[in-house]
């Protein structure tokens, strides 16, 4: 009997720890130098701008996005400002979502006019990951701005992941519109 009780407690602690880890799994920009050059070939450096979100910003982001933010997304958000010779070339933003087979970490480069320069998947475990990472799929987002109605062609067999990437990009554009004061 004591082993059953101890097992339940261990299971509870493990579940609690797992919940905390998954909530804390904010998408980080994993390889800044390589991705910075991929998105902005002329870039020299970047600076991390940390935004502590206030209730008005959260309300504005949710309004533009059309969905409530998760509790873990309401505290702060990082935008990476890309520079060359002291001039801002654009911004890099990252968010993580969940597909059928795990986390999908999506990164976008944003031009000074706040259009998407390029989208990049830095981590994806979906079976159709090659198609999801393709220029054919991710290229659909290039040139899009927050106010654009973005209609995408999903990847057959990866509809959930396609829609999640689309959703993450729309959310990042909403963060950009509010935090970069368009």
C-alpha positions in Angstrom: 0.0 0.0 0.0 2.7 2.6 0.8 4.2 2.1 -2.6 1.0 2.9 -4.3 0.7 6.2 -2.4 4.3 7.1 -3.1 3.8 6.3 -6.7 0.8 8.5 -6.9 2.8 11.4 -5.3 5.7 10.9 -7.7 3.3 10.8 -10.6 1.7 14.0 -9.4 5.1 15.8 -8.9 6.2 14.6 -12.4 3.0 15.9 -14.0 3.3 19.2 -12.2 6.9 19.6 -13.3 6.0 18.6 -16.9 3.1 21.2 -16.9 5.5 23.9 -15.7 8.1 22.9 -18.3 5.6 22.9 -21.1 4.2 26.3 -20.1 7.7 27.7 -19.8 8.6 26.5 -23.3 8.5 29.9 -24.8 10.0 29.8 -28.3 13.5 31.1 -28.1 15.6 32.1 -31.1 18.0 29.1 -31.0 20.7 30.1 -33.5 20.6 33.9 -33.7 23.7 34.5 -35.8 22.9 31.9 -38.4 19.2 32.7 -38.7 19.9 36.5 -38.7 22.1 36.1 -41.7 19.5 33.7 -43.4 16.8 36.3 -42.9 18.9 39.5 -43.3 22.1 38.6 -45.2 23.5 42.2 -44.8 23.0 42.2 -41.0 25.8 42.9 -38.6 24.2 42.6 -35.2 21.0 42.3 -33.3 19.6 43.6 -30.0 17.0 41.9 -27.9 14.1 44.2 -27.0 12.1 42.7 -24.1 8.6 44.0 -23.8 6.8 43.6 -20.4 3.2 43.5 -21.5 0.6 45.7 -19.9 -3.1 45.0 -19.9 -3.8 47.5 -22.7 -1.2 45.9 -25.0 -2.6 42.5 -24.3 -6.1 43.6 -25.1 -4.8 45.2 -28.4 -2.8 42.1 -29.4 -5.8 39.9 -28.7 -8.1 42.2 -30.6 -5.9 42.2 -33.7 -5.2 38.5 -33.4 -8.8 37.6 -32.9 -8.1 35.1 -30.1 -7.2 35.4 -26.4 -3.5 34.9 -25.7 -2.5 32.0 -23.5 -1.6 33.0 -19.9 2.0 32.3 -20.6 2.0 34.8 -23.4 0.7 37.7 -21.4 3.8 38.5 -19.4 6.6 39.5 -21.9 7.6 39.1 -25.5 11.0 39.5 -27.1 11.6 41.1 -30.5 15.0 41.0 -32.0 16.1 44.2 -33.7 18.4 43.6 -36.6 21.1 46.2 -37.3 23.7 47.3 -39.9 25.8 50.4 -39.3 23.5 51.5 -36.5 20.4 51.3 -38.8 17.5 49.1 -38.2 17.1 46.6 -41.1 14.0 44.9 -39.5 13.0 42.5 -36.7 13.0 38.8 -36.0 10.2 37.3 -34.0 9.6 33.7 -32.7 6.7 31.7 -31.3 6.1 28.1 -30.6 2.9 26.1 -31.2 1.8 22.5 -31.2 1.3 20.3 -34.2 0.2 16.7 -34.3 3.7 15.4 -33.4 5.1 18.1 -31.1 6.3 21.6 -30.9 6.6 23.8 -34.0 9.0 26.7 -33.5 8.3 29.4 -36.1 10.5 32.4 -36.8 9.8 35.4 -39.0 11.9 38.2 -40.3 10.0 41.5 -40.6 10.9 44.3 -43.0 10.9 48.0 -41.9 7.5 48.4 -43.6 6.3 45.6 -41.2 5.8 43.1 -44.0 7.1 39.5 -43.6 10.5 39.2 -45.2 10.7 35.4 -44.7 9.3 32.7 -42.5 11.5 29.9 -41.1 10.8 26.8 -39.0 13.6 26.3 -36.6 12.0 23.2 -35.0 9.3 20.9 -36.4 8.7 17.2 -35.8 5.8 16.8 -38.1 5.9 13.9 -40.6 5.5 16.4 -43.5 8.2 18.7 -42.1 10.0 18.9 -45.5 6.9 20.2 -47.1 6.1 22.6 -44.2 9.7 24.0 -44.4 9.5 24.4 -48.1 9.6 27.7 -50.0 6.3 26.7 -51.6 4.5 26.7 -48.2 6.4 29.3 -46.2 6.7 31.6 -49.2 2.9 32.2 -48.9 3.6 34.5 -46.0 6.2 36.7 -47.6 5.1 40.3 -48.1 2.1 39.9 -45.8 1.3 42.5 -43.1 -0.8 42.3 -40.0 -3.8 44.0 -41.7 -3.8 41.5 -44.7 -6.2 38.7 -44.8 -3.8 35.8 -45.1 -5.3 32.8 -46.9 -3.0 29.8 -47.2 -2.8 26.6 -49.1 -2.3 23.9 -46.4 0.0 20.9 -46.8 -2.0 17.7 -47.5 -1.6 15.4 -44.5 -0.3 18.2 -42.3 -3.4 20.5 -42.2 -3.2 20.9 -38.4 0.5 21.9 -38.6 -0.1 24.2 -41.6 -2.9 26.0 -39.7 -0.8 26.2 -36.6 2.0 27.9 -38.4 -0.5 30.3 -40.1 -1.9 31.0 -36.6 1.5 31.6 -35.1 2.5 34.0 -37.9 -0.7 36.0 -37.5 -0.1 36.2 -33.8 3.5 37.5 -34.3 2.2 40.1 -36.7 -0.3 41.2 -34.0 2.6 41.5 -31.5 4.5 43.5 -34.0 1.7 45.9 -34.8 1.2 46.7 -31.1 4.7 46.6 -29.8 6.5 48.2 -32.8 3.7 50.9 -32.9 2.7 50.7 -36.6 
